[in-house]
Amino acid sequence: MSISEKKCHDCGGTSFVEASDYINLRPLDKKMTLGVEKMYTVCLDCGEVVSIKVKNPDKLLK
């Protein structure tokens, strides 16, 4: 499903933006790794985060 086909479960809005967080996700047992970037899909009408994905999930295993 593309970003233009999504519908917010909270308000029914159809306008979204993709955003990232400045804190990367790291495995608990690998404190010194850089981790991977999280990508959020946010409803522009109400601010609900409708999706969270990890960019390059295979890097969590390294």
C-alpha distances in whole Angstrom, upper triangle without the diagonal:
4,7,8,6,7,10,13,15,18,19,16,16,13,14,13,15,14,18,20,23,26,27,25,24,27,28,31,34,33,34,35,32,30,27,23,21,19,16,15,12,15,15,18,19,20,20,18,16,13,12,14,14,17,17,19,20,22,25,25,27,29
4,5,5,7,11,13,16,18,19,16,15,11,12,11,12,12,15,18,21,24,25,24,24,27,29,32,34,33,34,35,31,29,26,22,20,18,14,14,11,13,14,16,18,19,19,17,15,13,12,14,14,16,16,19,20,23,24,25,28,30
4,6,5,9,11,14,16,16,14,12,9,8,7,8,9,12,15,19,22,23,23,23,26,28,31,34,33,33,34,31,28,25,22,19,16,13,11,8,10,10,12,14,16,15,14,13,10,10,13,13,16,16,19,20,23,25,25,28,30
4,6,8,11,14,17,16,13,11,7,8,8,10,12,15,19,22,25,27,26,27,30,32,35,37,37,37,37,34,32,29,25,22,20,16,15,11,12,11,12,14,16,16,16,15,13,13,16,17,20,20,23,24,27,28,29,32,34
4,7,10,13,15,15,12,11,8,10,10,13,14,18,21,24,27,28,28,27,31,32,35,38,37,38,39,35,33,30,26,24,21,18,16,12,14,12,14,15,17,17,16,15,12,13,16,17,20,21,24,24,27,29,30,32,34
4,7,9,12,12,9,9,6,8,8,11,12,16,18,21,25,26,25,25,28,30,32,35,35,35,36,34,31,28,25,22,19,16,13,10,11,10,12,13,14,14,12,12,9,10,14,15,19,20,23,23,26,28,28,30,33
4,6,9,8,6,6,5,8,9,12,14,17,20,22,26,27,27,27,30,31,33,37,36,37,38,35,33,30,27,24,21,18,15,11,11,9,11,11,12,13,11,11,9,11,15,17,21,22,25,25,29,30,30,33,35
4,5,6,5,5,6,9,9,12,14,16,19,20,24,25,25,25,28,30,32,35,35,35,36,34,32,29,26,23,19,17,13,10,9,6,10,9,9,10,7,9,7,10,14,16,20,22,25,25,29,30,29,32,35
4,6,6,8,10,12,12,15,17,18,21,22,26,26,26,25,29,30,31,35,35,35,37,35,33,30,27,25,21,19,15,13,11,10,13,12,10,11,8,10,8,11,14,17,21,24,27,26,29,31,30,32,35
4,6,8,11,13,13,16,17,19,21,22,25,26,27,26,29,31,32,35,36,35,37,36,34,31,28,25,22,19,16,13,11,9,12,10,8,9,7,10,9,13,16,19,23,25,28,28,31,32,31,34,37
4,5,9,11,12,15,18,19,22,23,27,28,29,29,32,34,35,39,39,38,40,38,36,33,30,27,24,21,17,15,12,9,10,8,7,10,8,12,11,15,18,21,25,27,30,30,34,35,34,37,39
4,7,10,11,15,17,20,23,25,28,29,30,29,33,35,36,40,40,39,41,39,36,33,30,28,24,21,18,14,13,9,11,9,9,12,11,13,11,15,18,21,25,27,30,30,33,35,34,37,39
4,6,8,12,15,17,20,23,26,28,28,28,32,34,36,39,39,38,40,37,35,32,29,26,22,19,16,13,10,7,8,6,8,10,10,12,11,14,17,20,24,25,29,29,32,33,33,36,38
4,6,10,13,16,19,22,26,27,28,28,32,33,36,39,38,38,39,37,34,31,28,25,22,18,15,11,10,7,8,8,10,12,12,13,11,13,17,19,22,23,27,27,31,32,32,35,37
4,7,11,13,17,20,23,25,26,26,30,33,35,38,37,37,37,35,32,29,26,23,20,16,14,10,8,6,5,7,10,10,11,12,11,13,16,18,21,22,25,27,30,31,31,34,36
4,7,10,13,16,20,21,22,23,26,29,31,34,33,33,34,31,28,26,22,19,16,13,10,6,5,5,5,8,10,9,10,9,9,10,13,15,18,18,22,23,26,27,27,31,32
4,6,10,13,16,19,19,20,24,27,29,32,31,30,31,28,25,23,20,16,14,10,8,6,5,7,7,10,12,10,11,10,10,11,12,13,16,16,20,21,25,25,25,29,30
4,7,11,14,16,16,17,21,24,26,29,27,27,27,25,22,19,16,12,10,7,6,5,6,9,10,14,14,12,12,10,10,9,10,10,12,12,16,18,21,21,22,25,26
4,7,10,12,13,15,18,22,24,27,25,24,25,22,19,17,14,10,8,6,5,6,7,11,11,15,15,12,12,10,12,10,10,11,12,12,16,17,21,20,20,24,25
4,7,9,9,11,15,18,21,23,22,21,21,18,15,13,11,7,6,5,6,9,10,14,15,18,18,14,14,11,13,11,9,10,10,10,13,15,18,17,17,21,22
4,5,7,10,13,16,18,21,19,18,18,17,14,12,10,7,6,7,8,11,12,16,17,20,19,15,15,12,15,13,10,11,11,12,15,15,19,17,17,20,21
4,6,10,13,16,18,20,18,16,16,15,12,11,10,8,9,10,12,15,16,19,20,23,22,18,19,16,19,17,14,14,13,13,16,17,19,17,17,21,21
4,7,9,13,14,17,15,13,13,12,10,9,9,8,8,11,13,16,17,21,22,25,23,20,19,17,19,17,14,14,12,13,15,15,18,15,14,18,18
4,6,10,12,15,12,11,12,10,7,5,5,5,7,10,12,16,18,22,23,26,25,21,21,17,19,16,13,12,9,10,12,12,14,12,11,14,15
4,7,9,12,11,10,12,10,8,5,5,6,7,11,13,17,19,22,24,27,25,22,21,17,18,15,12,11,8,10,11,10,12,10,8,12,13
4,6,8,7,7,9,7,7,4,7,9,11,14,17,20,22,26,28,31,29,26,24,21,22,19,15,14,11,12,12,10,12,9,7,10,10
4,6,5,7,10,8,10,7,10,13,13,17,19,22,25,28,31,33,31,28,26,23,23,20,17,15,12,14,13,11,11,10,6,8,10
4,6,6,10,10,12,10,13,15,16,20,21,25,27,30,32,35,33,29,27,24,25,22,19,18,16,18,17,14,15,14,10,11,13
4,6,9,10,13,12,15,18,19,22,24,28,30,33,36,38,36,33,31,28,28,26,22,21,18,19,18,16,15,14,10,11,11
4,6,6,9,9,12,15,17,21,23,27,29,33,35,38,36,32,31,27,28,25,22,20,17,18,16,14,14,11,9,10,9
4,6,8,9,13,15,17,21,23,27,29,32,34,37,35,31,30,27,28,26,22,21,18,18,18,16,17,14,11,13,12
4,7,9,12,15,18,21,24,28,30,33,35,38,36,33,32,28,30,27,23,22,18,18,18,17,17,13,12,13,12
4,5,9,12,15,19,21,25,27,31,33,36,34,31,30,26,28,24,21,19,15,15,14,13,13,10,9,10,9
4,7,9,12,16,19,22,25,28,30,33,32,28,28,24,26,22,19,17,13,13,12,13,13,9,10,12,10
4,7,10,13,16,20,22,26,28,31,30,26,25,21,22,19,15,13,10,10,10,9,10,7,7,10,9
4,7,10,13,17,19,23,25,28,27,23,22,19,20,16,13,10,7,6,7,7,9,7,7,11,11
4,7,10,13,16,20,21,24,24,20,19,16,17,14,10,9,6,5,8,9,12,10,11,14,15
4,7,10,13,16,18,21,20,17,16,12,13,10,7,6,5,6,9,10,13,12,12,16,17
4,7,10,13,15,18,18,15,14,10,11,8,6,5,6,7,11,12,15,15,15,19,20
4,6,10,12,15,14,11,10,7,8,6,5,6,9,10,14,15,18,18,18,21,23
4,7,9,12,12,10,9,6,6,5,7,9,12,13,17,17,21,21,21,24,26
4,6,9,9,6,6,4,6,7,9,12,15,16,20,20,24,24,24,27,29
4,5,6,5,5,6,7,10,12,15,18,20,23,24,28,28,28,31,33
4,6,6,8,10,11,13,15,18,21,22,26,26,30,30,30,34,35
4,6,8,11,12,15,18,21,24,25,29,29,33,33,33,36,38
4,6,9,11,14,16,20,23,25,28,28,32,33,32,35,37
4,6,9,12,13,17,20,21,25,25,29,29,28,32,34
4,6,9,11,15,18,20,24,23,27,28,27,30,32
4,6,7,11,14,16,20,20,23,24,23,26,28
4,7,10,14,16,20,19,23,24,23,26,28
4,7,10,13,16,15,19,20,19,22,25
4,7,10,13,12,16,17,16,19,21
4,6,9,9,13,14,13,16,18
4,6,6,10,10,10,13,15
4,6,9,9,10,13,14
4,5,6,8,10,11
4,5,6,8,10
4,5,6,7
4,5,5
4,6
4
